[in-house]
Amino acid sequence: MFSYKNKFYKPDSLLKKLLKMDWLLLFLVLIICIIGVGALYSAGNGSLNPWAMNHLYKIILGFLIVLILSQLKIKLIMNFSVALYFFCIFCLIYVIYFGVGDVKRWIDLKYFFFQPSELAKVSIILLLAKFFTTYPNNSKNLLYNIFAILLVLIPGFLIINQPDLGTGSMLILLGFSIIFLNGLSWNIIFSVTLISLISLPIIWQNLLEYQKYRILVFINPELDTLGKGYQIIQSKIAIGSGGLFGKGFLTGSQSRLDFLPEKHTDFVYTLISEEMGFVGSISVLTLYFFINIILVREFLKEENFTNKILIFGVSFLIFLYVIFNIGMVTGLIPVVGAPLPFISNGGTSLITIFIGLGIIQSIRVSRNV
């Protein structure tokens, strides 16, 4: 009886798993989340509603998801990779006909809105890790790589068709980077790059008018100072007016007077820059930097290739979110609609990143168990 309990019942196993989690990583994430709640409190003109309290609830849910996933073995999570991918494909097709919103990107689930394009990013990471593990040592095979590329392009083009060029481009970049990590031949990379460059005129002709205009306004915002160029012009004014130490919490004129659009989502970093200045905005970037350093460290010490793909995918996804958002609000890339991780108001994108962190914690906890 004693040996039975000793073999199958380990009361201290939960504690051991909790101790194996990377609490430094989660602590840094928590700091950024607190900054996010503060920024959304400011965006709501000093009120917890409608954004700050809602964001806080999602953060609590996100950390619970991390805790739950950390207790599951990574092999169990990987078993759902194919099902999750096809679920996302189904949802992306569903929003074409039954989606809600001006551009039909969300599914109305009565109590909350679900954006399948965000979850699709995690599904791509899991599916490619599964595919490359199930069929290893084929990185030089052309058909093998074409199939992997198609797995990425199918959801990517469905998202771009919504239209959501930013999220679709992010997913494609994420997928291609994982394929490259698997050992994609340089000949294939050169060929795809050449074909892409040749296809640029065709791609341009097939863009919607608003997408063409958005690119033109990105090159020269003064083309439409009160329309498409308004966001980036006001964003630059707000960032510049913040100076070194900012105007102070709740005292940003651009955001207070509603000159800054989407200050609770895509342009929340602009609000932080105006109120907290260069020091505050660079501190936020530093926190993201250390989070990625921790993830890169996990990637380098991981020996299992499947786990390396998963860690790289989550790390690169967070990196893309930050680069797209900061590049967008500073005018370095076109306004494509990309949330700032843990700070911007947005349920599905936030939960998606927490799922990614939960996967990494599962890898860490499962190691040497």
N, C-alpha and C positions, 0 to 999 in steps of 0.2 A: 504493500500500500504506500509506503514511504517513497519507494523508487518510482512509483507511478506518478505521484505528485511532483517529485523532483524532476521528472522528465517532461511532463506536460503542463505543469502549473508553476509558473515562476512569478511570484508576487512582486518582485523587484524589477521585472523586465521593463515595465512602463517607465520607472524612474531612470533606469539605465539609458533608455531611448531618449528621454527628455534631456539627460545630461550630454548626450552625443550631438544634440542639435547645435547649430551655429548661432549662439545667442548674441554674439557681436553683430552679425549680419542683421538679425531681427531688431536689435537695438537701434542700429543706424536707420533701418526702414521705419521704425517707430518715430524717430526724430523727424524724418521727412514727412510722415503722416501728420504729426502734430503741427508742423509748419503749414501743411495743406489745410488743416482745419482752421488755423489762424487766418490764412489767406482767404478762404471762403467766407469766414466770419466778416472779414473786411469787405469782401466783394458784396456781401449782403448788407452793407452799410451799418455794420455793428450789430448784426442780428444772426442768431444761430439758424434761423430759417430764411430762405428755403434750402440753402446748400450745406452749411457747415454741419448741422446735426445729422442730416442725411448721409453726408460723407463719413461722419464718425461711426454711424451704424455699419456702413459698408466696410470700414477698416476693422471693426470688431469681428465681423463675419469673415473677413479675409484672414485674420490671424487664426481664427478657429479652423478655417480650411487648411492652413499651413500645419497646424497641430494635428489634425486628423490625417492628412496625407503623410506626414512624417512617421506615423505609426504603421503605415502600410508598406509592405515590401515593394520595391520598385518593379519587380517582375509582375506583380499583381496589377499595378498601374499600367504597365506596358501591354497587358492583355486586352485593354480597352482602347488601344490606339487606333485600330482599324474601324471599330464601331464609332468612335468619336469623330473620325475623319468623315465618314459617310453621313453621320448625323449633321455635321456642319455643312456638308454639300447640300443635303436636303433642306436645311434651314435657309441657305443662301438662295436656293431656287424658290423656296416658299416666299421670301420677302419680295421677290420680283412681282408676285401677284397679290399677296396679302399683307405686305409690310406696311408699317405706319410711318408717318413723318413726311416732310416735303420731298425727300429723295428715297423714301422707303428702305431704310437701313435697319429698322427695328421690328421686333415681333412683340405685340402687346399680349402679355401674359396676365393681364388684369391687375395684379399687384405691383408689377414692375415691367420695364421694357428691356428686352434681351436683344443685344446686337451680335449676331452670329459671326460677323467678320472678325471680331476680336478673339473669340474662342477658337476660330480657325487657325490662328497663329500657333497656339499651343498644340492643336491637332497635327499641324505640319511637323513640328518638332518631334512629337511622339511617333508619328507614322514613318518619317524618314529614318529615325533611330531604329525602329522595328525592321524596316525594309533593308537597311544596310547591314543589320545584324543577321537577319535571316538569310540574306544572299551576299556573303562577304567576298572580298577579293575579286570583284568584277569592275573596279573603278575605271579600267581602261576600255571596257566594252561599251561601244557606242549605243546599242539598243538599251542596255542597262541604264545608262545615264539619261537617254531620251525618256524612258519610262519614269525615272525619278523627277525629271524636269516637268513632265506632264502632270505628275501628282501635285506639283507646286502651282503650275499655270492654271489648272482647272479652277480652284478656289480663287486664285489671284484675279483672273479675268471676270469671274462672277462678281467679285467685289468691285472691280473697276467699272463694271457695267451698271452698278447701282444708281448713280455713279459715285465712287469713293476712291479717287485716284491715290490719295495719301495712304490709306490703309492697304489698298491693293498692292501698291509699290513696296510698302514695308514688308508685306507677307512674301512677295516674290524675292526681295533682297535677302530676307531671312532664310527662305528655302534654298536659294542658290548658294548662300554662304555655307550652309550645312553640306550641300552636295560637293562644294569645293573642299571642305574639310575631309570628306570621305576619300579624296584623292582624284578629283576630276582632272582629266588630261588637259594639258595646256593647249593642245591642238583644238580640242573641243571648245575651250574658253575663247581662243582666238577666233574660231569660226562663228560662235554665237555672237561675239562682240562685233565682228564684221557684218554679219547679217542684220544685227540690231541697228548699226549705223546706216546701212543701206536702206533699212526700213523706216527711218525717221520721217521722210516725206509722207509715206503712206500712213504712219501713225498720226502725224499732224493733221492730215486730211480727214481722218476718222475721229478726231477729238470733237467733243461737243463745243459749241460756240463759246459757252461760258468758260470751258477749260482752256481754250485758246486765248481768250481774253485775260484769264487769270495769269497765264504765263507772260503775256505781253505787259500786263500791269506790274508783274514781278520785276521785269526788266526796267520798267519806267513807271513807278507808282503815280507820277504826276499826270498820267494819261486820264485818270479818273479819280480825282482827289476826294470827291464826295460819294463815290461808288465803290468799285472793287479795290481801289488803292487806299481807301479811307482807313481800313484796319491797320495796314502796315505803317502808314504815315503816323497815325495816332500812337501806335505801339513804339515807334522810334522816339517820338516826342516824350512819351512817358518814361521810357528807359533813360533817355538823356537827362530829363529833368530830375531824376532821382539823385544824381550826383554821387558823391562818395559814400555818404551815410544815409541817404534817403530823406524823404519828407516826414517820416514818422508813421507809426502804425495808425491806420484809419484816417490819415490826412493826405492821401494822394489825390491831387486835384483832378487828374485825368480820369481816374476811376470814380471818384466821388460825384463828379459832374456828368458821368455817363458818356464821356468822349471815347472811352475805351470799350469796344464791343467784345462780347464773349469773354469777359474778364474772369468768369468762374470756370471756364473750360480751357480752350486752346490758348488764351492770352493771360492765364493766371501768372505766368512767370514775369510778364510785363508789370503786373500789379505789384509783385514782390520787389522787382527792381526799382519801381518808383517809390515805394514806401520804405524799403530797407537799403536802397542804394547799391552801389557796386559791391560793397562789403557783404551785404545780405545775399545778393544774387550769386556772388562767387562762392559763398559758403554753401549754398544749395548745390551748386555744381560739384563742390568738393565732396559733399556727402555721396552724390552719385558716383563720383570717381572711386571713393573707398569701397562702395558696394561692389563695383565691377572688379576692383582689385581682389577683393575677397573671393568673388566667383571665379576669377582667373586662377587664383591660387588653388581652388578646389579642382578646376579643370586640369591643372598641371600635375597634381598629385594623384589624380584618378587613373587607374590602370585599365579598367574595363572600358572598351571602346564605345559601347552603347551609352554608358553613363557619361562619357566624355562628350558625346553628341548632345545629350540632354542638357548638361551644364553649359556647354557652349551656346546652345540654342536659346536658353533662358537669358544668359548674360548678354548675348548679342541683341536679343529682343528689347531688353531694357535700354541698351545703348542706342538702338534705333529710335525708340520712343523719345529719348532725351535729345538726340541729334536733330530729329525731325522737328520737335517742338521748339527748341532753342533757335535752330536755323530759320524756322518760319517766323517767329516773333521779332527776330533781328533783321529780317529781310534778306537772309543768305540763301533761302530756298523759297519757292512759291508757297502761298498759304494753302495747305493741303488738309488741314484738320487733323492734328495729332495731339492727344492729351499728354500732359506731363505726369510721369508715373508717381503715384501716391499723393499727388497734390491736386490735379485737375478733378473737377466734379464729373463723374461718369462711372456708372456701376460696373458694366461688363468689362471694360478695359482694366479697371482696378482689380476686380476679382480674377481676371485672366493672369495678371502679373503675380497675384498671390498664389494661384494654382502652380505657376512656374516655380515660385520659391518653395512651395510645398513639395514639389517633385525633387528639387535639389536637397531639401532636408531629408526626404525619404532615402535618397542615395547615400547621404552622409550617415544616417542612422543605420542603414542596412549594411554598411561597410564593416566587416569583421565582427558581425553579430553571430 
